[in-house]
Amino acid sequence: MNARFSVCAAALGAVLITAIIGACSGGDSSVSSTSAAAGKAASSVSNAAGATAGNAMDVVTWHNDIARTGQQLAETVLTPANVTKNAFGKLAIYSVDGAVDAEPLFLAGVTIAGATHNVLYVATENASVYAFDADNGTVLWKVSTLGNGEKPSDDHNCHQITPTIGVTATPVIDRTRGPNGAIYVVGMSKDGSGGYHQRIHALDVTTGAELFNGPTEIRATYPGSGAGSQNGTLTFDPGQYAERAGLLLLNGVVYTTWTSHCDYMPYTGWVMGYDANTLQQASVLNVTPNGQMGSIWMSGAGPASDGEAIYLLDANGTFDPTQNEHEMPINGNFGNGFLRLNLAPLRVQDYFQPSNTVQETNEDEDLGSGGAMVLPDFADANGKVWRLAVGAGKNSTIYVVNRWSMGKFDSNADHIYQELVGQIRGPMFGAPAYFNNTVYFGSVNDTIKAFTVSNAALSATPSSQTPNAFGFPGATPSVSANGASNGIVWAAENGSIGVLRAYDAANLAHELYSSVDAGARDQFGPGNKFITPMIANGKVYVGTTSGVAVFGLFSQ
């Protein structure tokens, strides 16, 4: 294994930077390049092979792209100059029939009933999916994911998703599927006999009608002796799990990942793929098949991808410190790991595990509360191009992994590309964002902090930070910009009064707007956890416990 950087905050606030370079079983997994200037991004992150958008401003998946960067780069209306209390604020609230835990999605120029609309798609915990005219709030269609005689699931006496569970995960849209485009949705329900159901739906984006003979009941088995197994086989129990993490559409497969209700046993770490054209199951993986726990929830973040593999942070669960000759866990258990999943077949191809992973799992300080993000390729000072991903969990450490050689496990040290310890104050219950060679993190009881990328490494300390801190669950920032200019970082603040905030992306100390500064005018009710603002066509959309708050310029 090799490690390029280890960055730690010492006890009295000094920063220790340690470079650890050694031999790696995977070799030197950088890419030589003479075309990229040192320290610059060698390529941009795209939706290649992923969810398909037909317009540059479309938002078709969680955090804008399959890399999960949170960048809306086609925003031509909102700028740091006009996002002010006097010019910008709440325009409307689009009411729905339940909590909006999934990020709303957006398509421009959709033809519905003979007219062209910009459309906002909203899913609720009452198991409904709405299509709103994004500009005026008219409901264009509404459908339910419930079967006959069913209702949304109860909350299993768990406060995490309450009072009902319908659609929790952010859907994903592909404008090329079916006759008009498809939105893929996972819904949970309970039938009249007390049985629970999880189903994947493909809905026509223009009518809400079911496509591809859907929905498909989600069922799965996997070989293993882990929690809940019988005779060497694990069987997926739909009532025991929730689909919290956003859906990922990659190479024609919709990937779902599964978590527990309040850690109620038994449960293990399921990943399932469904063919986007047929809704038939394409692949199944369990990342703790011979152990327990190890769910995938990431505070609603979707699994990330570079178009070649899937990257995710697994929650606390069984990990096997004993490794085989390939440095893989001997019993195939990857709890509390930063994982790279190969697509065909679906399997764990590589991983990074903190050296104190067993302690972290025992103390519920796992990685899995945070989401992974794939960075663009960056060249170091020698011109080598590195393919990196980044994430953080509950232990206030930022992990930067080499996607081609992640570091695996050593109980004595973390063999990882770069590690920033103590630079974020609290645990991460969300995901970072990326814009213009800068990574933005918002942990619990901490400010949002910007870390610049230079010579293929994050800065050892923040380059800027917001003037205010965010309570639980912190913030998952989003970014709006017109290409590389007019960057704005947006964040939703949880609490008894929800708050939308905006900052200059080049200097987070410069707050542009806060909904609380306008008094009652811009209030939109109590906050909702794990919410990231969605920006499209001059408006900012924020999910609430009963609808979507819409912000924009008063002159629009």
Helices and strands as residue ranges (DSSP letters): E 6-9, E 15-18, E 31-32, E 71-72, E 88-95, E 105-112, E 115-123, E 128-133, E 139-144, E 151-154, E 164-165, E 172-174, E 182-190, E 196-204, E 216-217, E 221-223, E 233-235, G 238-240, E 241-242, E 248-250, E 253-257, E 259-260, E 270-275, E 281-286, G 298-300, E 304-305, E 310-313, E 338-342, E 347-352, H 357-362, G 367-369, E 373-374, E 378-379, E 384-386, E 388-392, E 397-402, E 418-421, E 433-435, E 438-442, E 446-454, E 457-458, E 464-470, E 478-482, E 485-493, E 499-504, E 507-514, G 515-522, E 534-536, E 539-543, E 547-553
